[in-house]
Amino acid sequence: MTGYYYWLIYNKKIRPSLAMWVFFTLAVGISLVTYMKQGDHSLWDNILNTTDLFFVSSVTVSILLFGDSSTRFNRFDIGCLLFVLLILAFWLFTQNHLITNLLVQGILVIAYFPVVSRMINTKVNSESYIIWGGMLLAAGLALISSKGDLAYIYSARAVISIVLLMALMFWTDRKYALIKK
């Protein structure tokens, strides 16, 4: 999936939001660290979180290298980033891994806001059904293999968020395709 996503970005077939993927990278990294520190877990106990870290950081780099100007941060994205940084500061000061991990799930929901905002404002779906479908499949499979409540919450949040994003993608495509005709 990572290679295909690179190809789509490089060839300007999709225009993913840089802010979304930066938030994903920060939150997924913090989520994995806090998950590991909260209990006696291995990287494989929360396999979705582990593989997500590689995926989201790679996508972020590809957007930085090959994304067009519409993928860059705007004022809305900066506001979301401030909220993300507040949660990061909370963790650094309290070292409360459980609460931070739960707050990070909020960051991972907030991470969708930039792409949702852009889709609503531009009336264009700039995302790939194949990529998001693959991520939905991975998240669904991870629900089965997750070990511990935090791993389950991570996977369940991913499934719900992806389903909602894909519904918006479909709605955007249907509504604005009809208007163009």
NUVEX-397283 format. One record per residue (C-alpha): residue number from 1; z, x, y; residue in three letters. Coordinates in pm, whole numbers, plus 50000, padded with zeros to 5 digits. Layout:
BEGIN
<rec i="NUM" zz="Z" xx="X" yy="Y" aa="Ala"/>
...
***
This chain:
BEGIN
<rec i="1" zz="50000" xx="50000" yy="50000" aa="Met"/>
<rec i="2" zz="50081" xx="50283" yy="50237" aa="Thr"/>
<rec i="3" zz="49737" xx="50439" yy="50202" aa="Gly"/>
<rec i="4" zz="49564" xx="50105" yy="50257" aa="Tyr"/>
<rec i="5" zz="49778" xx="50037" yy="50563" aa="Tyr"/>
<rec i="6" zz="49682" xx="50379" yy="50704" aa="Tyr"/>
<rec i="7" zz="49317" xx="50299" yy="50644" aa="Trp"/>
<rec i="8" zz="49346" xx="49963" yy="50821" aa="Leu"/>
<rec i="9" zz="49517" xx="50121" yy="51123" aa="Ile"/>
<rec i="10" zz="49280" xx="50419" yy="51141" aa="Tyr"/>
<rec i="11" zz="48974" xx="50192" yy="51127" aa="Asn"/>
<rec i="12" zz="49126" xx="49952" yy="51384" aa="Lys"/>
<rec i="13" zz="49115" xx="49663" yy="51136" aa="Lys"/>
<rec i="14" zz="49474" xx="49573" yy="51227" aa="Ile"/>
<rec i="15" zz="49691" xx="49646" yy="51530" aa="Arg"/>
<rec i="16" zz="50052" xx="49649" yy="51411" aa="Pro"/>
<rec i="17" zz="50327" xx="49658" yy="51670" aa="Ser"/>
<rec i="18" zz="50472" xx="50006" yy="51717" aa="Leu"/>
<rec i="19" zz="50805" xx="49856" yy="51825" aa="Ala"/>
<rec i="20" zz="50831" xx="49657" yy="51503" aa="Met"/>
<rec i="21" zz="50779" xx="49962" yy="51288" aa="Trp"/>
<rec i="22" zz="51011" xx="50184" yy="51496" aa="Val"/>
<rec i="23" zz="51283" xx="49919" yy="51456" aa="Phe"/>
<rec i="24" zz="51209" xx="49900" yy="51084" aa="Phe"/>
<rec i="25" zz="51238" xx="50277" yy="51051" aa="Thr"/>
<rec i="26" zz="51572" xx="50293" yy="51234" aa="Leu"/>
<rec i="27" zz="51718" xx="49992" yy="51059" aa="Ala"/>
<rec i="28" zz="51597" xx="50076" yy="50708" aa="Val"/>
<rec i="29" zz="51739" xx="50427" yy="50741" aa="Gly"/>
<rec i="30" zz="52075" xx="50301" yy="50864" aa="Ile"/>
<rec i="31" zz="52077" xx="50028" yy="50599" aa="Ser"/>
<rec i="32" zz="52027" xx="50280" yy="50319" aa="Leu"/>
<rec i="33" zz="52293" xx="50518" yy="50450" aa="Val"/>
<rec i="34" zz="52551" xx="50242" yy="50501" aa="Thr"/>
<rec i="35" zz="52470" xx="50094" yy="50159" aa="Tyr"/>
<rec i="36" zz="52526" xx="50433" yy="49993" aa="Met"/>
<rec i="37" zz="52852" xx="50491" yy="50184" aa="Lys"/>
<rec i="38" zz="52988" xx="50140" yy="50119" aa="Gln"/>
<rec i="39" zz="53011" xx="50184" yy="49743" aa="Gly"/>
<rec i="40" zz="52928" xx="50404" yy="49448" aa="Asp"/>
<rec i="41" zz="52554" xx="50343" yy="49453" aa="His"/>
<rec i="42" zz="52247" xx="50550" yy="49381" aa="Ser"/>
<rec i="43" zz="51915" xx="50540" yy="49563" aa="Leu"/>
<rec i="44" zz="51774" xx="50338" yy="49272" aa="Trp"/>
<rec i="45" zz="52037" xx="50062" yy="49300" aa="Asp"/>
<rec i="46" zz="51866" xx="49937" yy="49617" aa="Asn"/>
<rec i="47" zz="51513" xx="50039" yy="49528" aa="Ile"/>
<rec i="48" zz="51351" xx="49822" yy="49795" aa="Leu"/>
<rec i="49" zz="51556" xx="49988" yy="50070" aa="Asn"/>
<rec i="50" zz="51476" xx="50334" yy="49929" aa="Thr"/>
<rec i="51" zz="51100" xx="50277" yy="49905" aa="Thr"/>
<rec i="52" zz="51096" xx="50089" yy="50237" aa="Asp"/>
<rec i="53" zz="51225" xx="50399" yy="50415" aa="Leu"/>
<rec i="54" zz="50922" xx="50598" yy="50302" aa="Phe"/>
<rec i="55" zz="50682" xx="50312" yy="50378" aa="Phe"/>
<rec i="56" zz="50809" xx="50214" yy="50724" aa="Val"/>
<rec i="57" zz="50845" xx="50570" yy="50852" aa="Ser"/>
<rec i="58" zz="50493" xx="50652" yy="50729" aa="Ser"/>
<rec i="59" zz="50347" xx="50344" yy="50896" aa="Val"/>
<rec i="60" zz="50529" xx="50429" yy="51220" aa="Thr"/>
<rec i="61" zz="50372" xx="50775" yy="51221" aa="Val"/>
<rec i="62" zz="50025" xx="50633" yy="51150" aa="Ser"/>
<rec i="63" zz="50058" xx="50386" yy="51440" aa="Ile"/>
<rec i="64" zz="50165" xx="50669" yy="51670" aa="Leu"/>
<rec i="65" zz="49866" xx="50876" yy="51562" aa="Leu"/>
<rec i="66" zz="49595" xx="50611" yy="51528" aa="Phe"/>
<rec i="67" zz="49717" xx="50287" yy="51688" aa="Gly"/>
<rec i="68" zz="49549" xx="50153" yy="51999" aa="Asp"/>
<rec i="69" zz="49720" xx="50092" yy="52332" aa="Ser"/>
<rec i="70" zz="49806" xx="49731" yy="52242" aa="Ser"/>
<rec i="71" zz="50047" xx="49863" yy="51980" aa="Thr"/>
<rec i="72" zz="50272" xx="50036" yy="52234" aa="Arg"/>
<rec i="73" zz="50612" xx="49915" yy="52361" aa="Phe"/>
<rec i="74" zz="50630" xx="49644" yy="52626" aa="Asn"/>
<rec i="75" zz="50933" xx="49506" yy="52818" aa="Arg"/>
<rec i="76" zz="51022" xx="49261" yy="52543" aa="Phe"/>
<rec i="77" zz="51017" xx="49541" yy="52286" aa="Asp"/>
<rec i="78" zz="51244" xx="49756" yy="52503" aa="Ile"/>
<rec i="79" zz="51495" xx="49470" yy="52526" aa="Gly"/>
<rec i="80" zz="51497" xx="49445" yy="52146" aa="Cys"/>
<rec i="81" zz="51540" xx="49822" yy="52123" aa="Leu"/>
<rec i="82" zz="51852" xx="49806" yy="52342" aa="Leu"/>
<rec i="83" zz="52006" xx="49559" yy="52097" aa="Phe"/>
<rec i="84" zz="51920" xx="49791" yy="51808" aa="Val"/>
<rec i="85" zz="52083" xx="50083" yy="51990" aa="Leu"/>
<rec i="86" zz="52401" xx="49877" yy="52046" aa="Leu"/>
<rec i="87" zz="52435" xx="49823" yy="51672" aa="Ile"/>
<rec i="88" zz="52372" xx="50192" yy="51611" aa="Leu"/>
<rec i="89" zz="52644" xx="50280" yy="51863" aa="Ala"/>
<rec i="90" zz="52883" xx="50038" yy="51688" aa="Phe"/>
<rec i="91" zz="52828" xx="50219" yy="51360" aa="Trp"/>
<rec i="92" zz="52865" xx="50566" yy="51511" aa="Leu"/>
<rec i="93" zz="53196" xx="50472" yy="51673" aa="Phe"/>
<rec i="94" zz="53353" xx="50257" yy="51400" aa="Thr"/>
<rec i="95" zz="53203" xx="50407" yy="51083" aa="Gln"/>
<rec i="96" zz="53237" xx="50056" yy="50939" aa="Asn"/>
<rec i="97" zz="52958" xx="50071" yy="50683" aa="His"/>
<rec i="98" zz="52985" xx="49712" yy="50557" aa="Leu"/>
<rec i="99" zz="52972" xx="49540" yy="50898" aa="Ile"/>
<rec i="100" zz="52704" xx="49782" yy="51017" aa="Thr"/>
<rec i="101" zz="52491" xx="49713" yy="50712" aa="Asn"/>
<rec i="102" zz="52515" xx="49340" yy="50777" aa="Leu"/>
<rec i="103" zz="52431" xx="49391" yy="51146" aa="Leu"/>
<rec i="104" zz="52133" xx="49604" yy="51039" aa="Val"/>
<rec i="105" zz="51998" xx="49305" yy="50853" aa="Gln"/>
<rec i="106" zz="51996" xx="49143" yy="51196" aa="Gly"/>
<rec i="107" zz="51800" xx="49440" yy="51332" aa="Ile"/>
<rec i="108" zz="51551" xx="49395" yy="51051" aa="Leu"/>
<rec i="109" zz="51502" xx="49034" yy="51158" aa="Val"/>
<rec i="110" zz="51476" xx="49141" yy="51525" aa="Ile"/>
<rec i="111" zz="51213" xx="49395" yy="51417" aa="Ala"/>
<rec i="112" zz="50974" xx="49105" yy="51354" aa="Tyr"/>
<rec i="113" zz="51013" xx="48972" yy="51711" aa="Phe"/>
<rec i="114" zz="50760" xx="49210" yy="51875" aa="Pro"/>
<rec i="115" zz="50478" xx="49114" yy="51636" aa="Val"/>
<rec i="116" zz="50571" xx="48746" yy="51657" aa="Val"/>
<rec i="117" zz="50576" xx="48764" yy="52037" aa="Ser"/>
<rec i="118" zz="50243" xx="48944" yy="52047" aa="Arg"/>
<rec i="119" zz="50085" xx="48698" yy="51802" aa="Met"/>
<rec i="120" zz="50201" xx="48402" yy="52011" aa="Ile"/>
<rec i="121" zz="50095" xx="48558" yy="52342" aa="Asn"/>
<rec i="122" zz="49756" xx="48691" yy="52231" aa="Thr"/>
<rec i="123" zz="49681" xx="48402" yy="51991" aa="Lys"/>
<rec i="124" zz="49551" xx="48663" yy="51745" aa="Val"/>
<rec i="125" zz="49684" xx="48758" yy="51402" aa="Asn"/>
<rec i="126" zz="49673" xx="49138" yy="51402" aa="Ser"/>
<rec i="127" zz="49833" xx="49174" yy="51058" aa="Glu"/>
<rec i="128" zz="49703" xx="49201" yy="50700" aa="Ser"/>
<rec i="129" zz="49774" xx="48933" yy="50438" aa="Tyr"/>
<rec i="130" zz="49722" xx="49188" yy="50161" aa="Ile"/>
<rec i="131" zz="49983" xx="49427" yy="50299" aa="Ile"/>
<rec i="132" zz="50241" xx="49157" yy="50373" aa="Trp"/>
<rec i="133" zz="50169" xx="48990" yy="50039" aa="Gly"/>
<rec i="134" zz="50233" xx="49322" yy="49866" aa="Gly"/>
<rec i="135" zz="50557" xx="49366" yy="50057" aa="Met"/>
<rec i="136" zz="50659" xx="49011" yy="49961" aa="Leu"/>
<rec i="137" zz="50590" xx="49087" yy="49597" aa="Leu"/>
<rec i="138" zz="50795" xx="49410" yy="49618" aa="Ala"/>
<rec i="139" zz="51084" xx="49229" yy="49787" aa="Ala"/>
<rec i="140" zz="51074" xx="48950" yy="49528" aa="Gly"/>
<rec i="141" zz="51081" xx="49199" yy="49241" aa="Leu"/>
<rec i="142" zz="51365" xx="49389" yy="49409" aa="Ala"/>
<rec i="143" zz="51576" xx="49072" yy="49406" aa="Leu"/>
<rec i="144" zz="51579" xx="49099" yy="49028" aa="Ile"/>
<rec i="145" zz="51682" xx="49466" yy="49014" aa="Ser"/>
<rec i="146" zz="51919" xx="49486" yy="49313" aa="Ser"/>
<rec i="147" zz="52269" xx="49611" yy="49239" aa="Lys"/>
<rec i="148" zz="52547" xx="49496" yy="49465" aa="Gly"/>
<rec i="149" zz="52573" xx="49229" yy="49731" aa="Asp"/>
<rec i="150" zz="52426" xx="49443" yy="50010" aa="Leu"/>
<rec i="151" zz="52116" xx="49526" yy="49805" aa="Ala"/>
<rec i="152" zz="52070" xx="49157" yy="49724" aa="Tyr"/>
<rec i="153" zz="52114" xx="49060" yy="50091" aa="Ile"/>
<rec i="154" zz="51859" xx="49327" yy="50190" aa="Tyr"/>
<rec i="155" zz="51601" xx="49192" yy="49945" aa="Ser"/>
<rec i="156" zz="51666" xx="48824" yy="50021" aa="Ala"/>
<rec i="157" zz="51639" xx="48887" yy="50396" aa="Arg"/>
<rec i="158" zz="51309" xx="49067" yy="50337" aa="Ala"/>
<rec i="159" zz="51167" xx="48777" yy="50132" aa="Val"/>
<rec i="160" zz="51265" xx="48517" yy="50393" aa="Ile"/>
<rec i="161" zz="51139" xx="48726" yy="50686" aa="Ser"/>
<rec i="162" zz="50805" xx="48805" yy="50522" aa="Ile"/>
<rec i="163" zz="50746" xx="48443" yy="50420" aa="Val"/>
<rec i="164" zz="50813" xx="48329" yy="50778" aa="Leu"/>
<rec i="165" zz="50584" xx="48599" yy="50923" aa="Leu"/>
<rec i="166" zz="50305" xx="48512" yy="50681" aa="Met"/>
<rec i="167" zz="50343" xx="48144" yy="50772" aa="Ala"/>
<rec i="168" zz="50301" xx="48237" yy="51140" aa="Leu"/>
<rec i="169" zz="50000" xx="48453" yy="51054" aa="Met"/>
<rec i="170" zz="49841" xx="48160" yy="50869" aa="Phe"/>
<rec i="171" zz="49928" xx="47914" yy="51148" aa="Trp"/>
<rec i="172" zz="49784" xx="48151" yy="51411" aa="Thr"/>
<rec i="173" zz="49464" xx="48198" yy="51215" aa="Asp"/>
<rec i="174" zz="49423" xx="47824" yy="51152" aa="Arg"/>
<rec i="175" zz="49515" xx="47701" yy="51499" aa="Lys"/>
<rec i="176" zz="49313" xx="47948" yy="51702" aa="Tyr"/>
<rec i="177" zz="49018" xx="47961" yy="51464" aa="Ala"/>
<rec i="178" zz="48981" xx="47587" yy="51517" aa="Leu"/>
<rec i="179" zz="48993" xx="47629" yy="51894" aa="Ile"/>
<rec i="180" zz="48719" xx="47895" yy="51887" aa="Lys"/>
<rec i="181" zz="48483" xx="47662" yy="51700" aa="Lys"/>
***
